[in-house]
Amino acid sequence: MSNWRAIGGTRVYRPWKKFAQGDVLTGTLTDVLEDNFGNPSYTIRIDSTDFEDDNDNLTEGTLFGMNSSGSLNYKMASVEIGSFIQVEYEGTTVLEKGKFKGKECHSVNVSIDPTKGTTPSHDNVDVEEVVETEL
């Protein structure tokens, strides 16, 4: 596993209004930045896209900046940098409760492919036990 982390470079953005229900992108989460409002902005190195309209030149390897939304932030909370993910846009929905009750929001589904990207953390593994079983 490499310790290298890309810095700089251009991230391509796609405003939420351009997403259509069923649009899908897959790629590797490379960074989580903070936008001008203090919200997370997710950097994904694109593997593939399947958008209803044009793909805004989101070709393989492009760094894509995915803007914050409540649904995305909630689902990305447990995603680790280096994870291979799929984000599917589910459209908008009107919130039924909470401080934003009655407001329209963007909804996404996030999935992780455990066979690609970063391997899970082994922080809870007893190293001596692993060494003993491997000998």
MARMIKOL-855102 format. One line per field, with one value per atom (N, C-alpha, C, O): atom name; residue in one letter; x negated, y, z negated; residue number from 1. Coordinates in Angstrom, 3 decimals. Each point is the difference from the previous one (the first is absolute). Layout:
MARMIKOL-855102
atom (CA, ...) $
rest (A, ...) $
c1 (X, ...) $
c2 (Y, ...) $
c3 (Z, ...) $
nr (NUM, ...) $
END
This chain:
MARMIKOL-855102
atom (N, CA, C, O, N, CA, C, O, N, CA, C, O, N, CA, C, O, N, CA, C, O, N, CA, C, O, N, CA, C, O, N, CA, C, O, N, CA, C, O, N, CA, C, O, N, CA, C, O, N, CA, C, O, N, CA, C, O, N, CA, C, O, N, CA, C, O, N, CA, C, O, N, CA, C, O, N, CA, C, O, N, CA, C, O, N, CA, C, O, N, CA, C, O, N, CA, C, O, N, CA, C, O, N, CA, C, O, N, CA, C, O, N, CA, C, O, N, CA, C, O, N, CA, C, O, N, CA, C, O, N, CA, C, O, N, CA, C, O, N, CA, C, O, N, CA, C, O, N, CA, C, O, N, CA, C, O, N, CA, C, O, N, CA, C, O, N, CA, C, O, N, CA, C, O, N, CA, C, O, N, CA, C, O, N, CA, C, O, N, CA, C, O, N, CA, C, O, N, CA, C, O, N, CA, C, O, N, CA, C, O, N, CA, C, O, N, CA, C, O, N, CA, C, O, N, CA, C, O, N, CA, C, O, N, CA, C, O, N, CA, C, O, N, CA, C, O, N, CA, C, O, N, CA, C, O, N, CA, C, O, N, CA, C, O, N, CA, C, O, N, CA, C, O, N, CA, C, O, N, CA, C, O, N, CA, C, O, N, CA, C, O, N, CA, C, O, N, CA, C, O, N, CA, C, O, N, CA, C, O, N, CA, C, O, N, CA, C, O, N, CA, C, O, N, CA, C, O, N, CA, C, O, N, CA, C, O, N, CA, C, O, N, CA, C, O, N, CA, C, O, N, CA, C, O, N, CA, C, O, N, CA, C, O, N, CA, C, O, N, CA, C, O, N, CA, C, O, N, CA, C, O, N, CA, C, O, N, CA, C, O, N, CA, C, O, N, CA, C, O, N, CA, C, O, N, CA, C, O, N, CA, C, O, N, CA, C, O, N, CA, C, O, N, CA, C, O, N, CA, C, O, N, CA, C, O, N, CA, C, O, N, CA, C, O, N, CA, C, O, N, CA, C, O, N, CA, C, O, N, CA, C, O, N, CA, C, O, N, CA, C, O, N, CA, C, O, N, CA, C, O, N, CA, C, O, N, CA, C, O, N, CA, C, O, N, CA, C, O, N, CA, C, O, N, CA, C, O, N, CA, C, O, N, CA, C, O, N, CA, C, O, N, CA, C, O, N, CA, C, O, N, CA, C, O, N, CA, C, O, N, CA, C, O, N, CA, C, O, N, CA, C, O, N, CA, C, O, N, CA, C, O, N, CA, C, O, N, CA, C, O, N, CA, C, O, N, CA, C, O, N, CA, C, O, N, CA, C, O, N, CA, C, O, N, CA, C, O, N, CA, C, O, N, CA, C, O) $
rest (M, M, M, M, S, S, S, S, N, N, N, N, W, W, W, W, R, R, R, R, A, A, A, A, I, I, I, I, G, G, G, G, G, G, G, G, T, T, T, T, R, R, R, R, V, V, V, V, Y, Y, Y, Y, R, R, R, R, P, P, P, P, W, W, W, W, K, K, K, K, K, K, K, K, F, F, F, F, A, A, A, A, Q, Q, Q, Q, G, G, G, G, D, D, D, D, V, V, V, V, L, L, L, L, T, T, T, T, G, G, G, G, T, T, T, T, L, L, L, L, T, T, T, T, D, D, D, D, V, V, V, V, L, L, L, L, E, E, E, E, D, D, D, D, N, N, N, N, F, F, F, F, G, G, G, G, N, N, N, N, P, P, P, P, S, S, S, S, Y, Y, Y, Y, T, T, T, T, I, I, I, I, R, R, R, R, I, I, I, I, D, D, D, D, S, S, S, S, T, T, T, T, D, D, D, D, F, F, F, F, E, E, E, E, D, D, D, D, D, D, D, D, N, N, N, N, D, D, D, D, N, N, N, N, L, L, L, L, T, T, T, T, E, E, E, E, G, G, G, G, T, T, T, T, L, L, L, L, F, F, F, F, G, G, G, G, M, M, M, M, N, N, N, N, S, S, S, S, S, S, S, S, G, G, G, G, S, S, S, S, L, L, L, L, N, N, N, N, Y, Y, Y, Y, K, K, K, K, M, M, M, M, A, A, A, A, S, S, S, S, V, V, V, V, E, E, E, E, I, I, I, I, G, G, G, G, S, S, S, S, F, F, F, F, I, I, I, I, Q, Q, Q, Q, V, V, V, V, E, E, E, E, Y, Y, Y, Y, E, E, E, E, G, G, G, G, T, T, T, T, T, T, T, T, V, V, V, V, L, L, L, L, E, E, E, E, K, K, K, K, G, G, G, G, K, K, K, K, F, F, F, F, K, K, K, K, G, G, G, G, K, K, K, K, E, E, E, E, C, C, C, C, H, H, H, H, S, S, S, S, V, V, V, V, N, N, N, N, V, V, V, V, S, S, S, S, I, I, I, I, D, D, D, D, P, P, P, P, T, T, T, T, K, K, K, K, G, G, G, G, T, T, T, T, T, T, T, T, P, P, P, P, S, S, S, S, H, H, H, H, D, D, D, D, N, N, N, N, V, V, V, V, D, D, D, D, V, V, V, V, E, E, E, E, E, E, E, E, V, V, V, V, V, V, V, V, E, E, E, E, T, T, T, T, E, E, E, E, L, L, L, L) $
c1 (-0.838, 0.838, -0.886, -1.000, 1.356, -0.793, 0.370, 1.157, -2.151, 0.242, 0.130, 0.135, -0.175, 0.092, 1.427, 0.959, -0.836, 1.311, -0.076, -0.873, 1.772, -0.003, 0.303, 0.850, -1.548, 0.287, 0.231, -0.450, 1.143, 0.247, 0.832, 0.789, -0.973, 0.768, 1.370, 0.428, 0.237, 1.312, 1.083, -0.047, 1.027, 1.169, 1.134, 0.204, 0.524, 1.156, 1.243, 0.158, 0.704, 1.240, 1.193, -0.047, 1.096, 1.274, 1.072, 0.223, 0.445, 1.019, 1.132, 0.336, 0.236, 1.092, 1.116, 0.608, -0.320, 1.105, -0.226, 0.956, -2.191, -0.276, 0.168, 0.026, 0.086, 0.189, 1.446, 0.927, -0.748, 1.333, 0.130, -0.989, 2.206, 0.244, -0.600, 0.258, -1.062, -0.636, -1.420, -0.684, 0.213, -1.391, -0.925, 0.238, -1.296, -0.922, -1.434, -0.347, -0.481, -1.437, -0.703, 0.446, -1.558, -0.817, -1.418, -0.454, -0.237, -1.380, -0.543, 0.650, -1.840, -0.699, 0.058, -0.354, 0.801, 0.013, -1.446, -0.681, 0.205, -1.400, -0.184, -1.085, 2.119, -0.154, 1.375, 0.975, -0.922, 1.189, -0.487, -0.773, 1.232, -0.388, 1.159, 1.058, -1.265, 1.059, 0.326, -0.900, 2.201, 0.384, 0.021, -0.351, 0.760, 0.021, 0.970, -0.078, 0.987, 1.005, -0.301, 0.805, -1.967, -0.383, 0.559, -0.105, 0.699, 0.567, -1.024, -0.885, 0.999, -0.932, 0.211, 1.124, -2.206, 0.018, -0.879, -1.175, 1.741, -0.659, -0.722, 0.587, -1.854, -0.766, -0.031, -0.459, 0.954, 0.083, -0.769, 0.251, -1.199, -0.689, 0.898, 0.191, 0.360, 1.022, -0.551, -1.078, 1.861, -0.241, 0.959, -0.406, 1.692, 0.996, 1.193, 0.229, 0.520, 1.236, 1.088, -0.277, 1.499, 1.164, 1.047, 0.840, -0.902, 0.904, 1.005, -0.294, 1.480, 1.058, -0.411, 0.266, -0.913, -0.452, -1.500, -0.550, -0.110, -1.452, -0.673, 0.605, -1.840, -0.675, -0.965, -0.831, 0.915, -0.870, -1.474, -0.794, 0.423, -1.391, -0.536, -1.187, 2.049, -0.429, -0.505, 0.657, -1.824, -0.587, -0.812, -0.280, -0.086, -0.771, -1.246, -0.752, 0.549, -1.160, 0.251, -0.803, 1.910, 0.316, 0.300, 0.677, -1.174, 0.350, 1.307, 0.111, 0.876, 1.336, 0.289, -0.165, 0.595, 0.389, 1.495, 0.759, -0.325, 1.428, 0.418, -0.453, 1.322, 0.445, 0.834, 0.573, -0.532, 0.685, 1.520, 0.575, 0.053, 1.458, 0.208, -0.849, 1.952, 0.252, -0.048, -0.613, 1.253, 0.040, -1.405, -0.395, -0.348, -1.362, -0.890, -0.735, 0.794, -0.848, 0.283, -0.927, 2.199, 0.388, -0.567, -0.535, 0.656, -0.430, -1.515, -0.547, -0.133, -1.451, -0.736, -1.223, 1.939, -0.631, -0.909, -1.010, 1.345, -0.810, -0.895, -0.645, 0.601, -0.825, -1.417, -0.202, -0.774, -1.401, -0.639, 0.357, -1.304, -0.807, -0.608, -0.503, 0.554, -0.533, 1.056, -0.275, 1.493, 1.084, 0.501, 0.089, 0.238, 0.597, 1.513, 0.598, 0.016, 1.417, 0.810, -0.526, 1.825, 0.969, 1.023, 0.546, -0.290, 1.000, 1.097, -0.256, 1.482, 1.150, 0.927, 0.417, -0.098, 0.904, 1.438, 0.443, 0.275, 1.376, 1.046, 1.197, -1.631, 0.941, 0.137, -0.859, 1.950, 0.238, 1.215, 0.867, -0.832, 1.110, 0.257, -0.900, 2.102, 0.334, -0.122, 0.582, -1.343, -0.204, 1.287, 0.712, -0.422, 1.251, -0.141, 1.002, -2.249, -0.187, -1.355, -0.783, 0.510, -1.272, 0.033, 1.031, -2.175, -0.041, 0.176, 0.287, -0.455, 0.195, 1.314, 0.149, 0.787, 1.303, 0.616, 0.038, 0.448, 0.631, -0.970, 0.427, -1.724, -1.007, -0.328, -0.010, -0.257, -0.398, -1.494, -0.788, 0.395, -1.417, -0.359, 0.866, -2.154, -0.519, -0.216, -0.465, 0.807, -0.151, -0.934, 0.118, -1.049, -0.940, -0.088, 0.326, -0.768, -0.322, -1.503, -0.510, -0.202, -1.445, -0.288, 0.486, -1.275, -0.405, -1.523, -0.646, 0.080, -1.441, -0.278, 0.691, -1.708, -0.454, -1.208, -1.092, 1.264, -1.098, -1.128, -1.063, 1.288, -1.051, -0.974, -1.018, 1.323, -0.865, -0.291, 0.700, -1.729, -0.327, -0.735, -0.651, 0.766, -0.707, 0.492, 1.200, -2.121, 0.395, 0.446, -0.478, 1.372, 0.501, -1.125, -1.034, 1.261, -0.968, -0.107, 0.984, -2.195, -0.223, -0.468, -0.795, 1.302, -0.429, 0.298, -0.714, 1.755, 0.405, -0.618, 0.344, -1.248, -0.605, -1.227, -0.823, 0.695, -1.159, -1.131, 0.069, -1.116, -1.094, -0.687, -0.340, 0.129, -0.661, 0.826, -0.554, 1.862, 0.869, -0.113, -0.032, -0.028, -0.127, -1.327, -0.050, -1.024, -1.328, -0.017, -0.537, 1.117, 0.024, 0.761, -0.423, 1.529, 0.795, -0.645, 0.239, -1.045, -0.642, -1.251, -0.427, -0.185, -1.210, 0.393, -0.855) $
c2 (-1.166, 1.166, 1.232, 0.049, 0.928, 1.202, 1.030, 0.106, 0.646, 1.099, 1.320, 1.044, -1.066, 1.215, 0.522, -0.770, 2.072, 0.644, 1.146, 0.861, -0.842, 1.050, 1.346, 0.103, 0.919, 1.351, 0.889, -0.303, 1.377, 0.930, -0.640, -0.910, 1.389, -0.530, 0.635, 0.692, -0.921, 0.591, -1.012, -1.140, 1.573, -0.843, 0.521, 1.208, -2.130, 0.342, -0.082, -0.942, 1.919, 0.022, -0.220, 0.305, -0.828, -0.163, 0.456, -0.651, 1.761, 0.488, -1.019, -0.741, 0.723, -0.939, 0.115, -1.013, 2.208, 0.191, -0.750, -0.222, -0.171, -0.752, -1.511, -0.735, 0.272, -1.431, -0.385, 0.757, -1.933, -0.549, -1.289, -0.681, 0.364, -1.228, -1.185, -0.190, -0.605, -1.168, 0.230, -0.958, 2.219, 0.266, -0.693, 0.024, -0.642, -0.773, 0.371, 0.185, -0.078, 0.118, -0.946, -0.225, -0.326, -0.871, 0.534, 0.592, -0.809, 0.433, -0.160, -0.573, 1.084, -0.113, 1.332, 1.041, -1.079, 1.192, 0.346, -0.773, 1.939, 0.367, 1.051, 0.107, 0.672, 1.063, 0.526, -0.121, 0.698, 0.722, 1.383, 0.150, 0.851, 1.381, 0.734, -0.581, 1.843, 0.821, 1.112, 0.672, -0.475, 1.061, 1.350, 0.082, 0.954, 1.352, 0.159, 0.982, -1.930, 0.073, -0.960, -0.144, -0.509, -0.930, -1.403, -0.827, 0.552, -1.326, -0.861, 0.528, -1.861, -0.861, 0.059, 0.155, -0.280, -0.126, -1.203, -0.030, -0.949, -1.289, -0.034, 0.332, -0.731, -0.139, -1.474, -0.842, 0.550, -1.374, -0.094, 0.768, -1.723, -0.253, -0.927, -1.162, 1.684, -0.701, -1.267, -0.007, -1.069, -1.237, -0.057, -0.288, 0.568, 0.007, 0.858, 0.252, 0.187, 0.750, -0.534, -0.511, 0.633, -0.342, 1.064, -0.152, 1.247, 1.135, 0.052, -0.388, 0.873, 0.125, 0.949, -0.270, 1.381, 0.952, -0.160, -1.070, 2.109, -0.106, -0.228, 0.217, -0.648, -0.331, 1.083, -0.253, 1.474, 1.113, -0.381, 0.474, -1.321, -0.443, -0.700, 0.101, -0.805, -0.765, -1.358, -1.024, 1.037, -1.227, -0.676, 0.598, -1.830, -0.771, 0.776, 0.506, -0.420, 0.686, 1.452, 0.597, -0.011, 1.387, 0.133, -0.851, 1.910, 0.298, 0.767, 1.067, -1.614, 0.574, 0.497, -0.741, 1.991, 0.557, -0.109, 0.667, -1.499, -0.198, 0.864, -0.195, 1.144, 0.936, -0.680, -1.072, 1.727, -0.498, -0.030, 0.850, -1.821, -0.042, -0.832, -0.819, 1.021, -0.735, -1.501, -0.711, 0.218, -1.431, -0.528, -1.044, 1.765, -0.427, 0.015, -0.956, 2.022, 0.099, -1.134, -0.588, 0.277, -1.073, -1.337, -0.770, 0.502, -1.298, -0.100, -1.103, 2.235, -0.007, 0.018, -0.140, 0.310, 0.133, -1.174, 0.188, -1.382, -1.174, -0.472, -1.043, 1.795, -0.370, 0.509, 1.180, -2.062, 0.360, 0.473, -0.457, 1.378, 0.423, -1.263, -0.867, 0.774, -1.160, -1.037, -0.946, 1.114, -0.952, 0.187, 1.120, -2.247, 0.025, 0.067, -0.914, 1.987, 0.239, 0.171, 0.274, -0.447, 0.298, 0.948, -0.267, 1.375, 0.958, 0.052, 0.288, -0.570, 0.066, 1.107, 0.031, 0.875, 1.103, -0.513, -0.528, 0.690, -0.497, 1.081, -0.279, 1.505, 1.095, 0.877, 0.002, 0.735, 0.869, -0.485, -0.696, 1.078, -0.350, 1.177, 0.806, -0.699, 1.064, -0.566, -1.037, 1.729, -0.441, 0.136, 0.997, -2.014, -0.042, 0.443, 0.247, -0.142, 0.426, 0.672, 0.055, 0.450, 0.660, 1.467, 0.529, 0.128, 1.449, 0.391, 1.159, -2.110, 0.285, -0.594, -0.197, -0.081, -0.559, 0.846, 1.228, -1.928, 0.671, 0.409, 0.428, -0.553, 0.373, -1.198, -1.145, 1.435, -1.040, -0.264, 0.936, -2.222, -0.349, -1.103, -0.711, 0.594, -1.018, -1.298, 0.005, -1.117, -1.311, -0.847, -0.027, -0.665, -0.874, -1.342, -0.117, -0.880, -1.297, -0.188, 0.187, -0.555, -0.214, -1.456, -0.526, -0.127, -1.387, -0.075, 0.787, -1.740, -0.231, -1.372, -0.970, 0.891, -1.285, -0.427, 0.536, -1.494, -0.393, -0.748, -0.215, -0.184, -0.717, 0.948, -0.440, 1.739, 1.000, 1.091, 0.132, 0.641, 1.126, -0.453, -1.045, 1.848, -0.218, -1.256, -0.277, -0.478, -1.145, 0.522, 1.048, -1.743, 0.470, 0.162, -0.662, 1.554, 0.234, -1.241, -0.705, 0.449, -1.144, 0.473, -0.666, 1.831, 0.599, -0.886, 0.057, -0.873, -0.816, -1.391, -0.825, 0.554, -1.325, -0.063, 0.916, -1.982, -0.221, -0.504, -1.106, 1.928, -0.332, -1.300, -0.806, 0.584, -1.230, -1.221, -1.029, 1.136, -1.122, -0.290, -1.162, 2.204, -0.188, -0.655, -0.906, 1.354, -0.571, -1.469, -0.826, 0.496, -1.399, -0.889, -1.127, 1.603, -0.844, -0.105, -0.975, 1.955, -0.057, -0.858, -0.458, 0.218, -0.826, -1.402, -0.885) $
c3 (0.000, 0.000, 0.000, -0.716, 1.501, 0.138, -1.061, -0.407, -0.030, -0.928, 0.730, -0.638, 1.965, 0.795, -0.002, 0.053, -0.114, 0.035, 1.001, -0.109, 1.075, 1.009, -0.639, -0.885, 1.339, -0.469, 1.212, 1.105, -1.324, 1.094, 1.092, -0.254, 1.455, 1.118, 0.077, -0.924, 1.999, 0.217, -0.293, 0.463, -1.242, -0.254, 0.869, 0.119, 0.483, 0.816, -0.886, -0.777, 0.899, -0.777, 0.915, 1.191, -1.758, 0.707, -0.975, -1.020, 1.318, -0.938, -0.172, 0.925, -2.121, -0.282, 1.026, 0.348, 0.147, 0.951, 1.316, 0.744, -0.443, 1.224, -0.170, 0.988, -2.225, -0.235, 0.304, -0.287, 0.865, 0.246, -0.810, -0.270, -0.104, -0.761, 0.749, 1.189, -1.897, 0.598, 0.479, 0.361, -0.345, 0.376, -0.992, -1.208, 1.731, -0.839, 0.344, 1.167, -2.203, 0.211, -0.952, -1.125, 1.598, -0.849, 0.006, 0.979, -2.087, -0.085, -1.405, -0.875, 0.677, -1.272, -0.740, 0.553, -1.802, -0.828, -0.343, -0.674, 1.139, -0.214, -1.080, -0.571, 0.277, -0.994, -0.405, 0.742, -1.919, -0.455, -0.401, -0.946, 1.673, -0.247, -0.668, -0.242, -0.047, -0.583, 0.985, 0.504, -0.227, 0.919, -0.735, -1.177, 1.880, -0.570, -1.160, -0.739, 0.568, -1.055, -1.154, -0.921, 0.978, -1.054, 0.174, -0.905, 2.066, 0.281, 0.733, 0.674, -0.802, 0.728, 1.511, 0.480, 0.245, 1.453, 0.317, -0.364, 1.035, 0.198, 1.341, 1.030, -1.037, 1.235, 0.368, -0.772, 1.958, 0.488, 1.311, 0.928, -0.851, 1.265, 0.801, -0.360, 1.451, 0.781, 0.644, 0.595, -0.734, 0.726, 1.186, 1.126, -1.395, 1.075, -0.408, -1.183, 2.181, -0.240, 0.915, 1.085, -1.530, 0.814, -0.279, -0.887, 1.669, -0.179, 1.139, 1.131, -1.452, 0.999, 1.124, 1.171, -1.528, 1.015, 0.209, -0.259, 0.721, 0.189, -1.344, -1.050, 1.087, -1.248, -0.451, -0.872, 1.449, -0.385, 0.057, -0.812, 1.761, 0.154, -1.238, -0.310, -0.391, -1.174, 0.464, -0.188, 0.792, 0.510, -1.103, -1.039, 1.278, -0.966, -0.433, 0.833, -2.143, -0.555, -0.374, -0.718, 1.196, -0.326, -1.485, -0.576, -0.043, -1.385, -0.012, 0.604, -1.292, -0.040, -1.408, -0.969, 0.850, -1.287, -0.176, 0.703, -1.633, -0.243, -1.184, -1.128, 1.414, -1.024, -1.077, 0.197, -1.317, -1.181, 0.173, 0.681, -1.296, -0.202, -1.263, -0.351, -0.318, -1.240, 0.199, -0.796, 1.851, 0.282, 0.288, -0.518, 1.339, 0.348, -1.241, -0.243, -0.536, -1.193, -0.971, -0.558, 0.352, -0.916, 0.466, -0.798, 2.091, 0.525, 0.171, 0.002, 0.142, 0.166, -1.336, -0.028, -1.070, -1.318, -0.347, -0.678, 1.124, -0.352, 1.149, -0.110, 1.205, 1.146, -0.216, -0.287, 0.424, -0.206, 1.304, 1.086, -1.215, 1.150, 0.619, -0.714, 2.031, 0.703, 0.340, 0.737, -1.271, 0.293, 1.425, 0.503, 0.140, 1.335, -0.190, -0.567, 1.037, -0.268, 1.270, 1.079, -1.251, 1.048, -0.608, -1.071, 1.760, -0.454, 1.055, 1.169, -1.601, 0.902, -0.466, -1.158, 2.068, -0.314, 0.056, 1.020, -2.125, -0.093, 0.223, -0.054, 0.303, 0.229, -1.238, -0.881, 0.837, -1.146, -0.775, 0.529, -1.776, -0.868, -0.932, -0.241, -0.276, -0.935, -1.411, -0.319, -0.514, -1.379, -0.798, 0.112, -0.921, -0.748, -1.449, -0.670, 0.172, -1.379, -0.153, 0.949, -2.135, -0.278, 0.359, 0.413, -0.574, 0.213, 1.469, 0.297, 0.622, 1.418, 0.534, 1.206, -2.099, 0.388, 1.118, -0.075, 1.122, 1.125, 1.098, 1.072, -1.323, 1.000, 0.885, -0.453, 1.718, 0.935, -0.160, -0.144, 0.170, -0.130, 0.994, 0.511, -0.255, 0.912, -0.760, -1.140, 1.783, -0.614, 0.859, 1.225, -1.883, 0.704, -0.714, -1.181, 1.916, -0.560, 0.192, 1.105, -2.170, 0.069, -0.323, -1.002, 1.848, -0.215, 0.055, 0.692, -1.427, -0.007, 0.586, -0.314, 1.168, 0.527, -0.827, 0.190, -1.108, -0.878, 0.713, -0.582, 1.841, 0.720, 0.692, 0.535, -0.542, 0.628, -1.015, -1.004, 1.271, -0.875, -1.242, -0.015, -1.021, -1.255, -0.691, -0.024, -0.532, -0.813, -1.361, -0.435, -0.242, -1.287, -1.016, 0.080, -1.029, -1.066, -0.871, -0.225, -0.262, -0.876, -1.371, -0.664, 0.249, -1.267, -1.198, -1.001, 1.085, -1.142, -0.005, -0.847, 1.779, 0.093, -0.898, 0.009, -0.780, -0.851, 0.891, 0.538, -0.385, 0.912, -0.402, 0.867, -2.162, -0.445, 0.382, 0.386, -0.489, 0.371, 1.498, 0.404, 0.412, 1.433, 0.337, 0.832, -1.468, 0.250, -0.377, 0.738, -1.873, -0.450, 0.965, 0.260, 0.274, 0.892, 1.384, 0.712, -0.321, 1.312, -0.015, 1.060, -2.225, -0.077, 0.071, -0.047) $
nr (1, 1, 1, 1, 2, 2, 2, 2, 3, 3, 3, 3, 4, 4, 4, 4, 5, 5, 5, 5, 6, 6, 6, 6, 7, 7, 7, 7, 8, 8, 8, 8, 9, 9, 9, 9, 10, 10, 10, 10, 11, 11, 11, 11, 12, 12, 12, 12, 13, 13, 13, 13, 14, 14, 14, 14, 15, 15, 15, 15, 16, 16, 16, 16, 17, 17, 17, 17, 18, 18, 18, 18, 19, 19, 19, 19, 20, 20, 20, 20, 21, 21, 21, 21, 22, 22, 22, 22, 23, 23, 23, 23, 24, 24, 24, 24, 25, 25, 25, 25, 26, 26, 26, 26, 27, 27, 27, 27, 28, 28, 28, 28, 29, 29, 29, 29, 30, 30, 30, 30, 31, 31, 31, 31, 32, 32, 32, 32, 33, 33, 33, 33, 34, 34, 34, 34, 35, 35, 35, 35, 36, 36, 36, 36, 37, 37, 37, 37, 38, 38, 38, 38, 39, 39, 39, 39, 40, 40, 40, 40, 41, 41, 41, 41, 42, 42, 42, 42, 43, 43, 43, 43, 44, 44, 44, 44, 45, 45, 45, 45, 46, 46, 46, 46, 47, 47, 47, 47, 48, 48, 48, 48, 49, 49, 49, 49, 50, 50, 50, 50, 51, 51, 51, 51, 52, 52, 52, 52, 53, 53, 53, 53, 54, 54, 54, 54, 55, 55, 55, 55, 56, 56, 56, 56, 57, 57, 57, 57, 58, 58, 58, 58, 59, 59, 59, 59, 60, 60, 60, 60, 61, 61, 61, 61, 62, 62, 62, 62, 63, 63, 63, 63, 64, 64, 64, 64, 65, 65, 65, 65, 66, 66, 66, 66, 67, 67, 67, 67, 68, 68, 68, 68, 69, 69, 69, 69, 70, 70, 70, 70, 71, 71, 71, 71, 72, 72, 72, 72, 73, 73, 73, 73, 74, 74, 74, 74, 75, 75, 75, 75, 76, 76, 76, 76, 77, 77, 77, 77, 78, 78, 78, 78, 79, 79, 79, 79, 80, 80, 80, 80, 81, 81, 81, 81, 82, 82, 82, 82, 83, 83, 83, 83, 84, 84, 84, 84, 85, 85, 85, 85, 86, 86, 86, 86, 87, 87, 87, 87, 88, 88, 88, 88, 89, 89, 89, 89, 90, 90, 90, 90, 91, 91, 91, 91, 92, 92, 92, 92, 93, 93, 93, 93, 94, 94, 94, 94, 95, 95, 95, 95, 96, 96, 96, 96, 97, 97, 97, 97, 98, 98, 98, 98, 99, 99, 99, 99, 100, 100, 100, 100, 101, 101, 101, 101, 102, 102, 102, 102, 103, 103, 103, 103, 104, 104, 104, 104, 105, 105, 105, 105, 106, 106, 106, 106, 107, 107, 107, 107, 108, 108, 108, 108, 109, 109, 109, 109, 110, 110, 110, 110, 111, 111, 111, 111, 112, 112, 112, 112, 113, 113, 113, 113, 114, 114, 114, 114, 115, 115, 115, 115, 116, 116, 116, 116, 117, 117, 117, 117, 118, 118, 118, 118, 119, 119, 119, 119, 120, 120, 120, 120, 121, 121, 121, 121, 122, 122, 122, 122, 123, 123, 123, 123, 124, 124, 124, 124, 125, 125, 125, 125, 126, 126, 126, 126, 127, 127, 127, 127, 128, 128, 128, 128, 129, 129, 129, 129, 130, 130, 130, 130, 131, 131, 131, 131, 132, 132, 132, 132, 133, 133, 133, 133, 134, 134, 134, 134, 135, 135, 135, 135) $
END
